[in-house]
Amino acid sequence: MNEGAIAYARKHALHALLVARNDSIETEIYDNDYDATRPHAIYSGTKSFWGIAALLAEQENLLRLDETVSQTFVAWASDECKSRVTLRMLLTLTAGFGFGGLGSAVPTYEAALAMPLRTEPGTRFTYGGIALQVFGAVLSRKLESARLTPREYLRARILQPAGVEIGSWRTLKDGTNPLPTGAYLTARAWLSYGTWLLAHCDEFARCFVGSSANPRYGLCWWLAPPDIFYASGSGGQALYVVPSQKLVIVHFGGGSSYKHDAFLRRISSG
């Protein structure tokens, strides 16, 4: 592990830093009262589950990325803009919702479906959590016949095969788990997710292609050249995957000054 990258992480309220190459952990550092057993909030890193889940659901003919939300919720068909919103737009954050739905302000599925669009669907990237909650509403409806919630589907199709145990997950007032945020994992659990993705990255390659509105954001994953994709959460939470180097990195922190690009430059120079 590049010493410059480690030094940078330590300067920005480091909680945990794990580096694995070829399935072997090379670096494992904990600080500021964190250790291998303590689950950590990953905040918007939670989003990284849902592009992967969507592709698996498409393989199982549960949904299609380019179907419209109105095919599931017919009330959207009467709205000229909403009638054109696809599941792909929800996952790439280009559906047209305004900024919001983050942190403690994540709406329930019902409230998210009722929110107005602010921009033309498919034309602008706007970071937020509302679109993921609408996707959650669609996925929840698709899973009704199987009597599964989105979280249960995620656990059965992804987390269990990846050997990942969720420490806890925030619950909304209607009893559902938010899709854009709210999961707590240990550093090793998130590393296991990254390692599983590394082994299956070709299968999920469509998640790691940007949109015309934002070439640096795919299906719930941030993208960095030349071949890095990563999950990002508030305060410097990160899961970096670098297929060309067979590298997976987990960063947990508590500082708003931490910057992904600055850390990745130090990784690349090592």
C-alpha atoms as one frame of an Amber mdcrd trajectory, in Angstrom:
protein
   0.000   0.000   0.000   1.287   3.428  -0.965   2.544   5.183   2.189   1.326
   8.503   0.813  -2.223   7.156   0.597  -2.047   5.852   4.164  -0.691   9.190
   5.396  -3.468  11.051   3.582  -6.140   8.824   5.150  -4.664   9.285   8.632
  -4.835  13.062   8.274  -8.581  12.966   7.674 -10.124  11.301  10.735  -9.378
   7.733   9.689 -11.542   4.990  11.180 -10.507   2.027   9.035  -8.409   1.325
   5.955  -8.307  -2.137   4.385  -6.506  -3.097   1.204  -6.851  -6.486  -0.486
  -5.068  -7.646  -3.606  -5.777 -11.005  -5.241  -8.134 -11.886  -2.354  -5.383
 -11.360   0.228  -5.485  -8.513   2.758  -2.274  -6.483   2.489  -3.168  -3.609
   4.821  -5.583  -3.400   7.744  -5.534  -0.252   9.878  -8.032   0.921  12.491
  -8.023   4.197  14.402 -10.188   6.489  16.531 -11.814   3.690  18.564 -12.808
   1.553  15.559 -11.842  -2.091  15.140 -12.640  -5.087  12.966 -15.816  -5.950
  14.876 -17.551  -2.564  14.904 -20.089  -1.883  12.125 -19.755   1.537  10.543
 -22.338   3.663   8.752 -21.654   3.658   5.016 -24.272   6.342   4.346 -24.733
   6.725   0.568 -22.399   3.784   0.032 -25.655   1.860   0.508 -26.614   2.946
  -3.019 -23.949   0.644  -4.428 -26.122  -2.411  -3.804 -28.960  -1.443  -6.097
 -27.483  -1.226  -9.587 -26.108  -4.717  -9.031 -29.468  -5.912  -7.696 -31.255
  -4.380 -10.684 -29.104  -6.302 -13.166 -29.746  -9.557 -11.322 -33.467  -8.802
 -11.263 -33.331  -8.163 -15.012 -31.606 -11.520 -15.551 -34.479 -13.121 -13.636
 -37.063 -11.284 -15.776 -38.399  -9.374 -12.792 -37.840  -6.046 -14.533 -36.127
  -4.305 -17.432 -33.848  -1.320 -16.970 -35.554   0.549 -19.790 -39.125  -0.044
 -18.664 -40.930   2.983 -17.293 -42.042   3.468 -13.715 -45.552   4.013 -15.113
 -45.686   0.347 -16.144 -45.763  -0.470 -12.429 -47.430   2.650 -11.043 -50.065
   3.633 -13.588 -50.706   7.013 -11.938 -47.404   8.156 -13.462 -48.769   7.544
 -16.968 -50.979  10.634 -16.737 -48.000  12.907 -16.011 -46.303  13.914 -19.269
 -42.803  14.004 -17.702 -43.093  11.179 -15.194 -44.512   8.857 -17.836 -41.093
   8.844 -19.534 -38.982   8.014 -16.477 -37.266   4.637 -16.752 -35.666   2.471
 -14.092 -32.287   3.192 -15.690 -32.850   6.912 -15.122 -33.634   6.265 -11.464
 -30.418   4.291 -10.972 -28.234   6.812 -12.829 -29.861   9.712 -10.914 -31.040
  11.310 -14.141 -34.806  10.884 -13.635 -35.354  14.604 -13.060 -35.833  14.796
  -9.307 -34.312  17.726  -7.447 -31.583  17.463  -4.832 -32.830  15.888  -1.606
 -33.837  12.684   0.088 -30.496  12.270   1.812 -29.523  11.499   5.398 -32.505
  11.625   7.732 -34.679  13.130   4.962 -35.133   9.931   2.945 -38.832   9.740
   2.038 -40.976   6.633   2.208 -41.779   4.918  -1.084 -45.220   6.548  -1.136
 -43.827  10.023  -0.513 -41.081   9.573  -3.120 -43.607   8.534  -5.775 -45.606
  11.702  -5.079 -42.657  14.075  -5.477 -42.537  16.258  -8.599 -39.777  16.229
 -11.168 -37.615  19.337 -11.483 -35.896  18.719 -14.816 -36.549  16.876 -18.072
 -36.071  13.104 -17.549 -32.734  11.772 -18.766 -31.066  15.133 -19.316 -29.443
  16.095 -16.017 -27.624  14.273 -13.215 -28.812  15.384  -9.776 -27.427  13.647
  -6.718 -29.999  12.598  -4.155 -31.980   9.785  -2.643 -35.487  10.273  -4.025
 -34.877   8.344  -7.248 -33.582   5.318  -5.344 -36.711   5.310  -3.192 -38.868
   5.297  -6.318 -36.801   2.370  -7.592 -37.394   0.712  -4.214 -41.127   1.159
  -4.637 -40.987  -0.498  -8.066 -38.775  -3.354  -6.870 -40.971  -3.886  -3.829
 -44.039  -4.221  -6.057 -42.192  -6.630  -8.387 -41.232  -8.809  -5.424 -44.697
  -9.008  -3.883 -45.522 -12.370  -5.439 -42.296 -13.832  -4.025 -43.100 -12.285
  -0.627 -39.708 -10.632  -0.469 -38.696  -7.101   0.439 -35.887  -5.375  -1.484
 -33.577  -5.974   1.482 -34.469  -9.679   1.560 -33.882  -9.950  -2.190 -30.525
  -8.213  -1.786 -29.534 -10.573   0.998 -30.496 -13.717  -0.911 -29.029 -12.759
  -4.295 -25.949 -10.733  -3.351 -25.009 -10.461   0.301 -25.148 -14.146   1.186
 -23.195 -15.251  -1.914 -20.651 -12.515  -1.157 -20.339 -13.538   2.497 -21.555
 -10.131   3.681 -23.431  -9.588   6.925 -25.219  -6.275   7.465 -24.633  -4.992
  10.996 -27.842  -2.949  11.002 -29.992  -0.881   8.667 -32.014   2.186   9.525
 -35.789   1.786   9.308 -38.222   4.396   8.017 -41.530   5.215   9.680 -43.397
   2.789   7.396 -41.134  -0.084   8.454 -39.077  -0.258   5.249 -35.312   0.095
   4.914 -34.161   3.064   2.807 -32.327   2.174  -0.404 -30.062   5.263  -0.691
 -28.547   5.091   2.791 -28.800   3.564   6.242 -26.687   0.372   6.172 -23.944
  -0.356   8.717 -21.154  -2.828   7.900 -17.825  -3.776   9.344 -14.836  -2.897
   7.199 -14.246  -6.571   6.440 -17.878  -7.051   5.400 -17.674  -4.196   2.899
 -14.357  -5.567   1.690 -16.072  -8.908   1.083 -18.663  -7.151  -1.057 -15.919
  -5.482  -3.071 -14.019  -8.740  -3.472 -17.161 -10.481  -4.719 -17.761  -7.651
  -7.197 -14.188  -7.857  -8.418 -14.724 -11.536  -9.198 -17.969 -10.742 -11.066
 -17.181  -7.329 -12.550 -17.595  -8.547 -16.138 -21.086  -9.792 -15.310 -22.032
  -6.376 -13.943 -20.085  -4.262 -16.423 -23.171  -2.207 -17.303 -23.102  -0.746
 -13.805 -19.743   0.822 -14.523 -20.637   2.841 -17.621 -21.514   6.506 -17.182
 -24.542   8.286 -18.616 -24.478  11.119 -21.134 -25.588  13.425 -18.320 -22.693
  12.354 -16.090 -19.950  10.142 -17.554 -18.533   9.662 -14.039 -21.614   7.959
 -12.596 -23.002   4.601 -13.676 -25.747   2.492 -12.105 -25.234   3.665  -8.503
 -21.409   3.636  -8.816 -18.930   6.482  -9.206 -16.306   6.022 -11.921 -12.695
   7.188 -12.118 -10.093   6.617 -14.827  -8.640   4.387 -15.953 -10.734   1.525
 -14.555 -11.773   2.369 -10.996 -15.346   2.178  -9.759 -16.289   3.124  -6.244
 -19.084   3.573  -3.729 -19.108   6.807  -1.788 -20.726   7.844   1.477 -20.682
  11.027   3.520 -17.605  11.614   5.660 -15.229   9.722   3.404 -16.802   6.261
   3.384 -15.574   4.443   0.310 -15.296   1.088  -1.383 -12.827   1.251  -4.279
 -12.463  -1.560  -6.822  -9.622  -1.556  -9.374 -10.013  -4.600 -11.656  -6.736
  -4.098 -13.558  -4.799  -4.351 -10.284  -7.053  -6.961  -8.633  -7.369  -4.393
  -5.864 -10.162  -3.646  -3.378  -9.909  -0.869  -0.782 -12.250   0.067   2.052
 -11.998   3.465   3.713 -14.033   4.489   6.751 -13.618   7.958   8.176 -15.218
  10.813  10.026 -13.906  13.866   8.228 -15.626  16.006   5.609 -12.216  17.114
   4.326 -11.428  13.669   2.877 -11.517  13.704  -0.944 -11.731  10.597  -3.121
  -9.723  12.092  -5.972  -6.867  13.066  -3.645  -6.720   9.549  -2.173  -6.939
   7.881  -5.588  -4.088  10.013  -6.960  -1.889   8.666  -4.193  -2.991   5.108
  -4.951  -2.210   5.582  -8.640   1.249   6.981  -7.914   2.234   4.014  -5.776
